[in-house]
Amino acid sequence: MKYIQDYKEGDRVFDIYLCKHKQSAVTKNGKPYENVILQDKTGTLDAKVWDPNNAGIEEFDTLDYIEVYGEVNSFQGALQVNVKRIRCCHEGEYDPADYLPVSKKNIDEMMKELTGYINSLQNSYLKELMQAFFVKDEKFIKAFRQSSAAKTVHHGFVGGLLEHTLSVTKMCDFYCTQYPILNRDLLLSAAMCHDIGKTKELSLFPENDYTDDGQFLGHIVMGVEMIGEKIRDIKGFPPVLANELKHCILAHHGEYEFGSPKKPAIVEAMALNFADNTDAKIQTFTELMEHTNEKGWLGFNRLFDSNLIGTRME
């Protein structure tokens, strides 16, 4: 099969992909069409079915495996498929392993590196709390290893949550070598836990979509709840330390408009916000560049609130 990452503008599509998402819509002229997101293990690709009533478009739904025929074009700097025909596929025509995006990094090695940071903690309470999550809780560990860090924006693949968490933890560890004011044990613990709520906010692949709990509460609130549950099982856990850790989680998005219930009130919360934002933004930019072959300026991108440039002009 031809993987999504290998397509370029002008290519013809004639292969089987997972329909990650399907949504009916209407053009400004009142004509119905379908928004479709195709997925394989290398990523996702936006597709449009402009004539859903065409005889060549079979009935299909989200999470169906579909054979797609169409053409790749470019829209606002991103590739998009103009779909001409769709056929629903049957079990045996495809290998599901080809359709789950997975981290390019080794999941076992990343998990080992993360637990190495736990072993380096000096505070006995924080160390016990981190072990309660990342060493002893088998159900949590399984979900954490398999979860993505987001539905679409960044690290949206199996192992993405682990990869993002490790990157943020490593960045925070570096901060501690530069700024003595930082409490390393608190900051690293917050870094490791800042997105644990995503194990409940997002379902596992192939769905990788928001759960009911995720829609109602969000990963920040659920993460703080998860920390509180574990802390209650640790005798003598200092209340102030517990609140500082929870505050770091609550404030890690930095601003109210970005979904943060609190703004950073301690330096560790501020450092975590910077590390989280840096890794998320650079990964988002990386994934954007991996999915475009455009040269020069790509146009305005709302995620970065700026015009972006693709392949650098010489």
C-alpha positions as CSV (number, residue, x, y, z in Angstrom):
1,M,0.0,0.0,0.0
2,K,1.0,3.6,-0.4
3,Y,1.3,5.3,3.0
4,I,-0.2,8.7,3.6
5,Q,3.2,10.3,4.4
6,D,4.3,9.5,0.8
7,Y,1.6,11.4,-1.0
8,K,2.2,14.7,-2.7
9,E,0.1,17.1,-4.7
10,G,-1.1,15.7,-8.0
11,D,-0.9,12.0,-6.9
12,R,-3.7,9.6,-7.5
13,V,-5.1,7.7,-4.5
14,F,-6.3,4.1,-5.0
15,D,-5.8,2.2,-1.7
16,I,-7.4,1.1,1.5
17,Y,-7.4,3.4,4.6
18,L,-9.1,3.7,7.9
19,C,-11.9,6.2,8.0
20,K,-10.9,8.0,11.3
21,H,-13.7,10.5,11.1
22,K,-16.7,11.3,8.9
23,Q,-19.0,14.3,9.1
24,S,-21.7,15.6,6.9
25,A,-21.6,19.3,5.9
26,V,-23.2,21.7,3.5
27,T,-21.5,24.2,1.2
28,K,-22.3,27.9,1.1
29,N,-24.6,27.1,-1.8
30,G,-26.5,24.5,0.2
31,K,-24.9,21.4,-1.5
32,P,-24.2,18.5,0.9
33,Y,-20.7,16.9,1.1
34,E,-18.7,14.7,3.5
35,N,-15.7,15.7,5.5
36,V,-13.5,12.6,5.9
37,I,-10.2,12.0,7.7
38,L,-8.2,9.0,6.3
39,Q,-5.7,7.3,8.5
40,D,-2.8,4.9,8.4
41,K,0.1,4.3,10.7
42,T,2.1,7.2,9.1
43,G,-0.6,9.8,9.8
44,T,-3.9,11.3,8.7
45,L,-5.1,13.0,5.5
46,D,-8.1,15.3,5.0
47,A,-10.5,14.2,2.3
48,K,-13.7,15.6,0.8
49,V,-16.5,13.7,-0.8
50,W,-18.1,16.5,-2.8
51,D,-20.8,14.3,-4.4
52,P,-21.9,11.8,-1.7
53,N,-24.9,10.7,-3.7
54,N,-22.7,9.5,-6.6
55,A,-23.2,5.8,-7.4
56,G,-19.5,5.2,-6.8
57,I,-19.7,6.2,-3.2
58,E,-20.8,3.2,-1.1
59,E,-22.3,3.7,2.4
60,F,-19.5,3.9,5.0
61,D,-19.0,5.2,8.5
62,T,-16.3,6.3,11.0
63,L,-13.9,3.4,11.8
64,D,-14.7,1.5,8.6
65,Y,-11.9,0.5,6.4
66,I,-12.5,1.9,2.9
67,E,-11.0,1.7,-0.5
68,V,-10.6,5.2,-1.8
69,Y,-10.1,6.5,-5.3
70,G,-9.3,10.1,-5.8
71,E,-6.8,12.9,-6.4
72,V,-4.5,14.7,-4.0
73,N,-4.5,18.5,-4.2
74,S,-3.4,21.3,-1.9
75,F,-5.6,23.5,0.2
76,Q,-4.2,26.3,2.4
77,G,-0.9,24.6,2.5
78,A,-2.2,21.1,3.5
79,L,-2.8,18.1,1.3
80,Q,-6.4,17.1,0.7
81,V,-8.0,14.2,-1.3
82,N,-10.8,14.9,-3.7
83,V,-12.6,11.6,-3.5
84,K,-14.3,10.1,-6.5
85,R,-15.2,6.6,-5.4
86,I,-15.3,4.7,-2.1
87,R,-15.8,1.0,-1.4
88,C,-16.3,-0.5,2.0
89,C,-13.7,-3.3,2.7
90,H,-14.2,-6.6,4.4
91,E,-12.0,-8.3,7.1
92,G,-9.1,-10.0,5.4
93,E,-8.5,-7.3,2.8
94,Y,-6.4,-5.2,5.2
95,D,-3.9,-5.5,8.1
96,P,-5.0,-3.3,11.0
97,A,-1.4,-2.9,12.0
98,D,-0.9,-0.7,8.9
99,Y,-3.4,1.8,10.2
100,L,-2.4,2.7,13.7
101,P,0.1,5.6,13.9
102,V,2.9,4.7,16.3
103,S,5.7,6.8,17.8
104,K,8.9,6.5,15.8
105,K,10.7,6.1,19.2
106,N,10.9,2.8,21.1
107,I,8.1,2.7,23.7
108,D,10.0,0.4,26.1
109,E,13.1,2.5,26.0
110,M,11.1,5.7,26.6
111,M,9.3,4.1,29.6
112,K,12.7,3.0,31.0
113,E,14.1,6.5,30.7
114,L,11.0,8.0,32.4
115,T,11.2,5.7,35.3
116,G,14.9,6.6,35.6
117,Y,13.9,10.1,36.4
118,I,11.6,8.7,39.1
119,N,14.6,6.9,40.7
120,S,16.5,10.2,40.8
121,L,13.9,11.9,43.0
122,Q,15.1,12.7,46.5
123,N,11.7,13.6,48.1
124,S,10.3,10.3,49.4
125,Y,6.7,11.3,49.1
126,L,6.9,12.4,45.5
127,K,9.0,9.4,44.6
128,E,6.4,7.1,46.1
129,L,3.6,8.9,44.3
130,M,5.4,8.6,40.9
131,Q,6.1,4.9,41.6
132,A,2.4,4.5,42.4
133,F,1.5,5.6,38.9
134,F,4.4,4.6,36.6
135,V,5.7,1.5,38.3
136,K,2.9,-0.2,40.3
137,D,-0.3,0.7,38.6
138,E,-0.4,-1.8,35.7
139,K,-3.8,-0.6,34.3
140,F,-2.6,3.0,34.2
141,I,0.8,2.0,32.7
142,K,-0.8,0.1,29.9
143,A,-3.1,3.0,29.0
144,F,-0.3,5.6,29.4
145,R,2.0,3.6,27.0
146,Q,-0.7,3.3,24.3
147,S,-2.3,6.8,24.6
148,S,-1.8,9.7,22.3
149,A,-1.2,13.2,23.6
150,A,-3.9,14.8,21.5
151,K,-6.7,14.0,19.0
152,T,-5.1,15.8,16.1
153,V,-2.8,18.7,17.1
154,H,0.5,17.1,18.3
155,H,1.7,13.6,19.3
156,G,-1.5,12.1,17.9
157,F,-0.2,8.5,17.8
158,V,0.2,5.4,19.9
159,G,2.9,6.3,22.4
160,G,2.5,10.0,21.8
161,L,1.5,10.7,25.4
162,L,4.6,8.9,26.7
163,E,6.9,10.7,24.1
164,H,5.5,14.1,25.0
165,T,5.7,13.5,28.7
166,L,9.3,12.3,28.5
167,S,10.2,15.4,26.4
168,V,8.7,17.8,28.8
169,T,10.4,16.0,31.8
170,K,13.8,16.2,30.1
171,M,13.3,19.9,29.3
172,C,12.3,20.5,32.9
173,D,15.4,18.6,34.1
174,F,17.5,20.9,32.0
175,Y,15.8,24.0,33.4
176,C,16.8,22.8,36.9
177,T,20.5,22.8,35.9
178,Q,20.2,26.4,34.8
179,Y,17.9,27.9,37.5
180,P,18.7,26.9,41.1
181,I,15.4,28.5,42.3
182,L,13.5,25.5,40.8
183,N,12.6,22.6,43.1
184,R,13.7,19.7,40.9
185,D,11.6,17.0,42.6
186,L,8.4,19.0,42.4
187,L,9.0,20.2,38.8
188,L,9.9,16.7,37.5
189,S,7.0,15.1,39.3
190,A,4.6,17.7,37.8
191,A,6.1,17.2,34.4
192,M,5.6,13.4,34.6
193,C,2.0,13.9,35.8
194,H,0.9,17.0,33.8
195,D,-1.1,15.0,31.2
196,I,-2.0,11.8,33.0
197,G,-5.6,12.8,32.7
198,K,-5.4,12.2,28.9
199,T,-5.5,8.4,29.6
200,K,-9.1,9.1,30.5
201,E,-9.9,12.1,28.3
202,L,-9.1,10.3,25.0
203,S,-10.0,6.7,24.0
204,L,-7.3,4.5,22.6
205,F,-6.7,3.9,19.0
206,P,-8.3,3.4,16.5
207,E,-10.9,5.7,17.9
208,N,-8.6,8.2,19.6
209,D,-11.5,10.5,20.4
210,Y,-12.9,12.3,23.4
211,T,-14.6,10.2,26.0
212,D,-17.7,11.4,27.8
213,D,-15.6,12.1,30.9
214,G,-13.1,14.0,28.7
215,Q,-15.9,16.1,27.3
216,F,-17.4,16.9,30.7
217,L,-14.2,17.4,32.7
218,G,-11.1,17.5,30.6
219,H,-7.6,16.1,31.2
220,I,-6.5,18.8,33.6
221,V,-9.3,18.3,36.1
222,M,-9.1,14.5,35.8
223,G,-5.4,14.5,36.3
224,V,-5.7,16.4,39.5
225,E,-8.4,14.0,40.7
226,M,-6.1,11.0,39.9
227,I,-3.2,12.6,41.9
228,G,-5.5,13.2,44.8
229,E,-6.6,9.6,44.8
230,K,-3.0,8.3,44.9
231,I,-2.0,10.8,47.6
232,R,-4.7,9.6,49.9
233,D,-3.0,6.2,50.0
234,I,0.4,7.7,51.0
235,K,0.5,8.2,54.7
236,G,1.7,11.6,55.9
237,F,1.9,13.2,52.4
238,P,2.5,16.9,53.2
239,P,-0.6,18.9,52.3
240,V,1.3,21.9,51.0
241,L,3.4,19.7,48.7
242,A,0.2,18.1,47.5
243,N,-1.3,21.5,46.7
244,E,1.8,22.7,45.0
245,L,1.9,19.6,42.7
246,K,-1.8,19.9,42.0
247,H,-1.4,23.6,41.2
248,C,1.3,22.8,38.6
249,I,-1.2,20.5,36.9
250,L,-4.0,23.1,37.1
251,A,-1.8,25.9,35.7
252,H,0.2,24.0,33.0
253,H,-1.7,25.6,30.1
254,G,-0.7,29.0,31.4
255,E,-3.7,31.1,30.5
256,Y,-7.4,30.9,31.1
257,E,-8.1,31.2,27.4
258,F,-6.1,28.0,26.8
259,G,-8.2,26.0,29.2
260,S,-6.0,26.5,32.3
261,P,-8.2,26.7,35.5
262,K,-5.4,28.6,37.3
263,K,-2.5,30.8,36.2
264,P,1.0,29.9,37.5
265,A,1.5,31.1,41.0
266,I,4.8,29.3,41.7
267,V,7.9,29.2,39.6
268,E,7.7,25.4,39.0
269,A,4.2,25.9,37.5
270,M,5.6,28.6,35.2
271,A,8.5,26.4,34.1
272,L,6.1,23.5,33.4
273,N,3.9,25.7,31.3
274,F,6.9,26.8,29.2
275,A,8.2,23.3,28.7
276,D,4.8,21.9,27.8
277,N,4.1,24.7,25.3
278,T,7.6,24.4,23.7
279,D,7.3,20.7,23.1
280,A,3.7,20.9,21.9
281,K,4.4,23.8,19.5
282,I,7.6,22.4,18.0
283,Q,6.1,18.9,17.5
284,T,3.0,20.5,15.9
285,F,5.3,22.4,13.5
286,T,7.3,19.3,12.8
287,E,4.2,17.3,12.0
288,L,2.9,20.1,9.8
289,M,6.1,20.2,7.8
290,E,6.1,16.4,7.4
291,H,2.7,16.6,5.8
292,T,3.4,19.3,3.2
293,N,5.6,19.5,0.2
294,E,4.8,23.1,-0.5
295,K,7.6,25.5,-1.1
296,G,7.7,29.0,0.2
297,W,4.9,30.6,2.2
298,L,2.0,28.3,3.2
299,G,-0.5,31.0,4.2
300,F,-2.0,31.8,7.6
301,N,-2.1,29.1,10.2
302,R,-4.6,29.6,13.1
303,L,-2.7,27.4,15.5
304,F,0.4,29.6,15.3
305,D,-1.5,32.8,14.5
306,S,1.0,33.5,11.7
307,N,1.9,32.9,8.1
308,L,4.2,29.9,8.0
309,I,6.8,28.9,5.5
310,G,7.2,25.3,4.1
311,T,10.3,24.1,2.4
312,R,12.7,27.0,3.0
313,M,13.4,29.3,0.0
314,E,17.0,29.5,-1.0
